[in-house]
Each structure stands twice: as structure tokens, then as C-alpha cells.
């Protein structure tokens, strides 16, 4: 009887320890989620209230559906950022790094992409009306809307010739 009670106590202790560890993992996951939410809220506030975002590092940022009209992202690092359906009308992206960025269905009307690096960028369905691509860089992995890149008068460069 005493042995059985001792075994039950040990078993309960093991189960309690396992459950305690499980709770710690859940608490860590919640803390990490809360940290990501706070960082996202801070980024959203910065993007909503600042027009001068030159040289900002938003590599790999999730900026889907963001309204970023009339902003200055000159020399910004936006490599691998998700800008799907973002509204970037009249935005300056001069010499911005947009390598492998997803700009699917983004509105880049009247956007200045002078010297921007579009190597591997996805521009499928993007609106490029009045967009400036002087000395922009792209390569065979860059995906354009139907018809390819807008006519740059030969000003655009492919990565293979730099």
C-alpha cells in the first residue's frame, strides 16, 4: 500500500512537471506573439505618420495592403519585403533595394524607381503607369506585368551587364 502511494506521488510529480513545462512553452509563445504584435504596431505607426523613410531597413517586412502614398523610401532596404497590393503612388524609391520583394498587384503609379534594384522582384499585376525606371536594375528573375518592363528608353540595366 505504501509503495502504491509512493508510486502515485511520483507519477503525479512527473505529470505536474510535464504540465508545468508545457505551460512555460505556452507562456513563451504568448510573450513572443505579444512582442511581434507590439513591433508591428510600432512599424504601422511609423509608416502612417512619417513621410521621410529614407534608408529605413524593412527587409522581409510584411507590408501587404499598406497605404504608403507620397513617402520617401530612397535608399531603403526592402529586400524580400511583402508589398502585395500596397499603394505606393508617387512614392520615391530612388536607389532602394527591392531584391526579391513581392510587389504583386501593388500600385506604383508615378513612382520613382530611379536606380532601384529590382533583381528577382515580383511585379505581376503591378500598376506601373508613369513609373520612372531610369538606371533601375533587374534581371531574368524579375517578374513583370504582361508586356514586360515599361519602356525606359534603354535607361534600365540588367544585372548581367552591371
C-alpha positions as CSV (number, residue, x, y, z in Angstrom):
1,X,0.0,0.0,0.0
2,X,2.8,2.4,0.9
3,X,4.6,1.5,-2.3
4,X,1.5,2.2,-4.4
5,X,1.0,5.6,-2.7
6,X,4.7,6.4,-3.3
7,X,4.4,5.5,-7.0
8,X,1.2,7.6,-7.3
9,X,3.0,10.6,-5.7
10,X,6.0,10.2,-8.1
11,X,3.6,9.8,-11.0
12,X,1.7,12.9,-10.0
13,X,5.0,14.8,-9.7
14,X,6.1,13.7,-13.2
15,X,2.7,14.7,-14.7
16,X,2.8,18.0,-12.8
17,X,6.4,18.7,-14.1
18,X,5.4,17.9,-17.6
19,X,2.3,20.2,-17.4
20,X,4.5,22.9,-15.8
21,X,6.9,22.7,-18.7
22,X,4.1,22.8,-21.2
23,X,2.7,25.9,-19.6
24,X,6.2,27.5,-19.8
25,X,6.3,26.8,-23.5
26,X,2.8,28.3,-23.9
27,X,3.8,31.4,-21.9
28,X,6.9,31.8,-24.0
29,X,4.9,31.6,-27.2
30,X,2.4,34.2,-25.9
31,X,5.2,36.5,-25.0
32,X,6.8,36.1,-28.4
33,X,3.4,36.8,-30.1
34,X,2.9,39.9,-28.0
35,X,6.4,41.2,-28.8
36,X,5.7,40.7,-32.6
37,X,2.4,42.5,-32.2
38,X,4.0,45.4,-30.5
39,X,6.7,45.6,-33.1
40,X,4.1,45.5,-35.9
41,X,2.1,48.3,-34.2
42,X,5.2,50.4,-33.8
43,X,6.1,49.9,-37.5
44,X,2.5,50.7,-38.6
45,X,2.6,53.9,-36.6
46,X,6.0,54.9,-38.1
47,X,4.7,54.2,-41.6
48,X,1.5,56.1,-41.0
49,X,3.0,59.2,-39.6
50,X,6.3,59.6,-41.4
51,X,6.9,60.7,-44.9
52,X,10.7,60.6,-44.7
53,X,11.7,57.0,-44.5
54,X,15.0,57.3,-46.3
55,X,17.4,54.4,-45.6
56,X,14.9,52.5,-43.4
57,X,15.5,48.8,-43.2
58,X,12.3,46.9,-43.9
59,X,13.9,43.8,-45.3
60,X,11.5,40.9,-45.1
61,X,8.8,43.1,-43.7
62,X,5.1,42.3,-44.2
63,X,3.6,45.4,-45.7
64,X,0.7,43.8,-47.5
65,X,-2.1,46.3,-48.3
66,X,-0.3,49.2,-46.7
67,X,-1.1,52.8,-47.8
68,X,2.3,54.3,-48.5
69,X,1.5,57.2,-50.9
70,X,3.9,60.1,-51.2
71,X,6.6,58.6,-49.0
72,X,10.3,58.8,-49.5
73,X,11.9,55.4,-49.3
74,X,15.1,56.5,-51.1
75,X,17.9,54.0,-50.3
76,X,15.6,52.0,-48.2
77,X,16.2,48.3,-47.7
78,X,13.1,46.4,-48.8
79,X,14.6,43.2,-50.0
80,X,12.2,40.2,-49.7
81,X,9.5,42.5,-48.3
82,X,5.9,41.6,-49.0
83,X,4.3,44.7,-50.6
84,X,1.4,42.8,-52.2
85,X,-1.4,45.2,-53.0
86,X,0.4,48.1,-51.3
87,X,-0.5,51.6,-52.6
88,X,2.8,53.3,-53.4
89,X,1.6,56.1,-55.7
90,X,4.1,59.0,-56.1
91,X,6.5,57.2,-53.7
92,X,10.2,57.8,-54.1
93,X,12.2,54.5,-54.1
94,X,15.3,56.0,-55.6
95,X,18.2,53.6,-55.2
96,X,16.0,51.4,-53.0
97,X,16.9,47.7,-52.5
98,X,13.8,45.8,-53.7
99,X,15.6,42.5,-54.4
100,X,13.1,39.6,-54.4
101,X,10.4,41.9,-53.0
102,X,6.8,40.8,-53.7
103,X,5.0,43.8,-55.3
104,X,2.2,41.7,-56.8
105,X,-0.7,44.0,-57.6
106,X,1.0,47.0,-56.0
107,X,0.1,50.4,-57.2
108,X,3.4,52.0,-58.3
109,X,1.7,54.8,-60.4
110,X,4.1,57.8,-60.8
111,X,6.6,56.1,-58.5
112,X,10.3,57.0,-58.8
113,X,12.3,53.8,-59.1
114,X,15.5,55.5,-60.4
115,X,18.5,53.3,-59.7
116,X,16.3,50.8,-57.7
117,X,17.4,47.2,-57.5
118,X,14.5,45.1,-58.8
119,X,16.6,41.9,-59.2
120,X,14.2,39.0,-58.6
121,X,11.3,41.3,-57.7
122,X,7.7,40.1,-58.4
123,X,5.7,42.8,-60.1
124,X,3.0,40.6,-61.5
125,X,-0.2,42.6,-61.8
126,X,1.5,45.8,-60.5
127,X,0.4,49.2,-61.9
128,X,3.4,51.0,-63.3
129,X,1.6,53.9,-65.1
130,X,4.0,56.9,-65.2
131,X,6.6,55.0,-63.2
132,X,10.3,56.1,-63.6
133,X,12.8,53.3,-64.0
134,X,15.9,55.3,-65.1
135,X,19.0,53.2,-64.3
136,X,17.0,50.7,-62.4
137,X,18.4,47.2,-62.2
138,X,16.6,44.0,-63.0
139,X,17.4,40.5,-64.3
140,X,15.8,37.5,-65.8
141,X,14.2,36.5,-62.5
142,X,12.3,39.8,-62.2
143,X,8.7,39.1,-63.0
144,X,6.9,42.0,-64.7
145,X,3.2,42.6,-65.5
146,X,2.1,41.5,-69.0
147,X,4.2,43.3,-71.6
148,X,7.4,43.4,-69.5
149,X,9.1,46.4,-68.1
150,X,7.8,49.8,-69.2
151,X,9.8,51.5,-71.9
152,X,12.7,53.2,-70.3
153,X,14.3,54.4,-73.5
154,X,17.2,52.0,-72.8
155,X,17.8,53.6,-69.4
156,X,17.2,50.4,-67.4
157,X,20.0,48.0,-66.8
158,X,20.0,44.2,-66.4
159,X,22.0,42.8,-63.6
160,X,24.1,40.8,-66.0
161,X,25.6,43.9,-67.5
162,X,26.5,46.0,-64.5
